[in-house]
Amino acid sequence: MIKKATFQEKFDLIEKGHYRRIDIPIARLPSHTLIDMPVFVYKGKQEGHSLLLTAGIHGDEINGVVTLRRLISEKYLMPDIGTVIAIPLVNIYGFLQNSRDLPDGKDLNRSFPGSQGGSIASQIAYILSKEILPNIDFGIDFHTGGSKISNYPQIRCVLSDEKNVELAHYFAPPFIMESDLIDKSFRKEAAKNKKSILVYEGGESLRLDELSIQEGVRGIKRLMHHLGMKINKDIDLSRKPIILQKTSWTRAKIGGIFDFHVLTGDYVKQNQILAHITDPYGSQKYSIKSTKNGYVIGINHMPVVNSGDALLHIGLE
Ligand SMILES: [Zn+2]
C-alpha cells in the first residue's frame, strides 16, 4: 500500500512564492462521510515570519470564518515575505450543527494538547498541536462572544508579555484587554511552546456582525504590514487601541426582562443608568447603574435573565 503524504511533507513541498490548500483528514461521520479540515498555506518569495490565522474553533462563531473567507477570496493572504497559514473553519462538526462544541460534547478550546486516540475534540486539538504549531511563530485565533453575549471588537492577551502587546498593537483593534491563559486552550498550548497566539473576539455566536468582520480584516492587514510580510500603503494605521487593564461583569441582582440603554463600544460614567430589569406586568423596575467609568465591551442579548446572570462587561483603562 502506498503511504499517504503527511501534512508536513505536503507543507515542505510548497515552493516559495506558491500557495496550496492542504486538506487534513479528521474522521468519518457515522454516515461514512469524510470530514477534513482545509488548511491554506501561502509561502512568500522570501523567508520570514510564519503567521497562523484560525477561526471556528467554536463551530457557532462565524464572524472569524467570514473574515478569513474574505481575505482568501480577495487573494490577500499571499505575503511578500514569510508564510501565512489560514484555517477558516477548525470545528466543522460544530459548524454543521450550529454548536460551539463537538458531537462528543467537548469544547475544542479546552481539549489541548489533545491525543491521537482521544475523543474527536482531542484528536483535532492533537492535529493543531502536532502539525500546525511547529510551523508557526505566532497567530490570531478568531472568536465571538458565546451564549448571546456580543463583544465589541477586542484582542485578548497577556499584557505583561511584550510580544503579545506588540502583536496586539500591530493588529490595532478598538480594545486590547488582559486575559489570563485558560487551561487546555489553544492559546495556552501555543504559549507553552513559546508561540504567541492572541484571541480576537468580535460580535456574538450564531450572528454575523459586519463591524467585527471588517475590524478583523483590517487588523490582519495591519498586522501583516507591520510585520513586514506585506506592505500596504492604503490601510489606515492611525488607530490607537484602548488598553483595558481590568474588566468586570455587571450581574443581574434580580431576574426579569433585561432592557439595556447603552451599546457595545460606549464610554459610560459612574452612576450612569445602563439598563433596567423589569417584571412582565409593570409593577417592578430595577435600574442598573455603572459602578465605574469605563467602556462597554460586551452585552448580553438575552431578553430574559435570571438573578446572577452576566449582563454587561465593562472595561477599565
Ligand atoms: Zn470562541
Boltz pocket constraint, residues with backbone or C-beta under 6 A from the ligand:
constraints:
  - pocket:
      binder: B
      contacts: [[A, 57], [A, 58], [A, 61], [A, 142], [A, 143], [A, 144], [A, 146]]
      max_distance: 6.0
